[in-house]
Amino acid sequence: MPKSTNVNNRLSQLLWCVPALALLAGCDPDAGKGNRTISTDTSRTTPTDPRPLNNDRMTPSKSTDTPRSAVAQQKRILGLSVNGEPIEALIYGDGPDCVLILATIHGDEDAGTPLVWELSKQLIDRRDLWAGRRVVLMPLTNPDGMAAQTRGNVNGVDLNRNYPARNFQPSAKHGPAPLSEPESMAIDRALREYRPNRIVSIHQPLRYGSECVDYDGPAEDLAIAMSRHAPIPVKRIGSRPGSLGSYAGVTLGIPIITLELPKDAKGLDAATLWDDYGQMLLAAISFPESPVVNAGSR
Ligand SMILES: [Zn+2]
């Protein structure tokens, strides 16, 4: 893809973020500002405490004619990339059943980012999907890699090999130690603080025709449920050293899906991605129930 196209995609995503975050914030005009100044200090939050940091809490609208103004939607900055870009989490609901959906841990596999932004937009009006549960979205976990269109972060580390799984292998490409990279730490923070019951990590394969719903840990039923909603087959690739799948699925026993979208999903606009793959994500959220309505908008 030409670099100018990537820049345009990035710009369009950023432009989308502004109204979306304003809406999440109850249209507080200052809500999207000063992300870099938000503390990412973990010392005030214990690993088992899912409560957001006080200064991460979104400011509800004071308007009385918008009933949704008091919803429990929050935006948090869970860490900063090597280049200082915020790694955000958007949170819907506060129930005990928790789903974590993240995208673009591999920076050049970035179709998941507009897809998860679109999911966030859809969830605003789908309170039924977060009743009794918490949905945590991390639309862009490797912002520097996406900007540079590289698989790894700016240190050249493959973040999906940088987790403290039993099969971690230190190297230049995997990192000198588990969680050596700030982007990996941001995802780990989400695991520790929200303790999800299931996880979906969105990727894209290197080759055409290699799309699949891969899984680690006790996630076969979840993989099958998601696969029903798109022509993407369930296929176990196997645990990779230090991968998030190895760590979350095998070491921690959390059902985790590695969703390999088709290679040519890259560059599709958010509406098309949503029509094609949104229902898979809704199925993951509502699992083991089925989503009530179709995700597609056309
Ligand atoms: Zn990948």
Boltz pocket constraint, residues with backbone or C-beta under 6 A from the ligand:
constraints:
  - pocket:
      binder: B
      contacts: [[A, 106], [A, 109], [A, 203], [A, 204]]
      max_distance: 6.0
